[in-house]
Amino acid sequence: MKVKVIGAGLAGVEAAYYLANRGVKVQLYDIKPNAFTPAHKSKDFAELVCSNSLKSSDVYGNAAGLLKEEMRRLGSVTMVAAEIAKVPAGGALAVNREEFSRYITDKIKSHPDIECVSEEIKKVPQDGYALIATGPLTTADFAKDLQKLAGALYFYDASAPIIAADSIDMEHAFVGDRYNRGDGDHINCPMTKDEYIAFYDALISAERATLHEFEKAEVFEGCMPVEIMAARGRDTLRFGPLKPVGLDDPKTGRWAYATLQLRKEDKAGTTYNMVGFQTNLKFPEQKRVFSMIPALKNAEFLRYGVMHRNTFINSPEALNPDYSFKTRPDLFIAGQITGVEGYVESAGSGLLAAIYLERKLSGKPQVIISENTILGALSKYITTPNKNFQPMNANFGILPPIDVRDKKDKKRIAAERSLAAVEQFISEIS
Ligand SMILES: Cc1cc2nc3c(=O)[nH]c(=O)nc-3n(C[C@H](O)[C@H](O)[C@H](O)COP(=O)(O)OP(=O)(O)OC[C@H]3O[C@@H](n4cnc5c(N)ncnc54)[C@H](O)[C@@H]3O)c2cc1C
């Protein structure tokens, strides 16, 4: 049994290592060390290109912490490396990035069943089992060929923040659609003139994230950040994303001075996105400024808005729930290019895709991990029809709802439910 894995980043190394440990012969391709993407610098695999943090280590109160625990239980090599390379970082799991990548590279290079090939793959393999994990900076030729298979391919992210529904202050918001045309899919957050002016002043002076040189042109051509739009004039937003017309506030019976609309992100209505609020503000600034909107004063931001260079396919159209292509069941894909976002999310999807691939390869019936786990919820999210598909990171909002009021209890119960489902999955695939 032989499998080509293309890309030795976070997802690719997880997949290669899992497969090789089950007797599959793996050829692992990467352009490194002969060539590098604009963000990669190290000759080692599984490079952390920016922050050295793998986010929270709180298993029972934070979705990123829970995801890591799910992966540990499934035997993730990146989680072993993180434990070995960890550095003190309060409640987060941060690592010495060189040690982290070196540990993984040694494991991969010394594995008798992994052959590492330094080569740029320019075409999607035509036949035979393969797994693509070329990441957010997939090289141009390969991206072009992949596009033919995947149908659509996006080259940057421009996402608005996503908010937990139960953190919206409904005393300052109302449900409804513009001119009542719709099924109540929006929550509207009105602002008075004074509230708008204070918000506006904070927005235009808030600190923005720095884009890399290679990102600037593409990102801003595609979509204008709300803070740049605002800087065009004090009233621009009131004719754009904060347009109040057609939105009768039941408290006053009138249109407000400005109104933000939140749109359901999932069918159950547990998460909402801020319509038209693509932003490049730093994360703490998003929290500070957007919480000035009265209905969002206690908002829990499940995902902050981002604008950056990012290659990803339209997974809801292209993929089966097991990370294989609908049109090519022998071809798998994992990592950030599928629309999961972040180091750990990418590694997790590589591990899961490898589990599914190995089962298919050895003729075992497929078992899909429960959507009660973060791993399962993420893969469900990226393969569920969604006309506004945007990448997603680990958060509790993508899990099936739990009917408990207290937020802390809710998260703990979700985490316990998830870990029980992981154990169940392990027993099913063993
Ligand atoms: C500038 C930047 C900053 C980021 N900062 C963060 C952050 O702070 N925190 C966070 O969680 N996430 C961050 N991300 C996202 C992060 O990069 C990904 O979540 C993660 O690395 C994705 O893992 P992956 O395996 O999908 O891709 P990668 O880790 O990027 O691995 C892809 C591999 O494929 C190789 N490759 C590409 N094309 C080819 C080809 N044609 N043939 C052969 N090999 C190829 C590349 O050399 C690379 O080694 C950042 C991304 C970028 C671009």
The ligand as an ORCA input file, in Angstrom:
! r2SCAN-3c Opt
* xyz 0 1
  C       1.580     34.540      6.983
  C       0.778     33.544      7.769
  C       0.703     33.649      9.150
  C      -0.052     32.720      9.888
  N      -0.095     32.818     11.235
  C      -0.770     31.896     11.972
  C      -0.769     31.941     13.395
  O      -0.160     32.817     14.010
  N      -1.476     30.996     14.084
  C      -2.136     30.004     13.442
  O      -2.732     29.144     14.118
  N      -2.135     29.923     12.090
  C      -1.472     30.841     11.346
  N      -1.462     30.775      9.981
  C      -2.164     29.708      9.362
  C      -1.196     28.519      9.345
  O      -0.216     28.721      8.386
  C      -1.900     27.317      9.010
  O      -2.972     27.153      9.874
  C      -1.081     26.029      9.030
  O       0.275     26.184      8.846
  C      -1.684     25.263      7.910
  O      -1.168     23.994      7.893
  P      -1.151     23.234      6.509
  O      -0.504     21.928      6.752
  O      -2.460     23.268      5.881
  O      -0.181     24.147      5.590
  P       1.355     24.529      5.843
  O       1.733     24.342      7.241
  O       1.539     25.856      5.205
  O       2.128     23.429      4.982
  C       2.034     23.357      3.592
  C       3.343     22.777      3.058
  O       3.165     22.506      1.657
  C       4.328     22.909      0.944
  N       3.908     23.154     -0.438
  C       3.152     24.179     -0.932
  N       2.931     24.000     -2.250
  C       3.560     22.842     -2.605
  C       3.682     22.118     -3.827
  N       3.119     22.537     -4.952
  N       4.404     20.975     -3.839
  C       4.996     20.519     -2.694
  N       4.904     21.165     -1.503
  C       4.182     22.309     -1.464
  C       4.833     24.120      1.720
  O       6.224     24.284      1.529
  C       4.493     23.750      3.169
  O       5.567     23.123      3.832
  C      -0.725     31.684      9.220
  C      -0.646     31.586      7.829
  C       0.101     32.504      7.109
  C       0.183     32.351      5.617
*
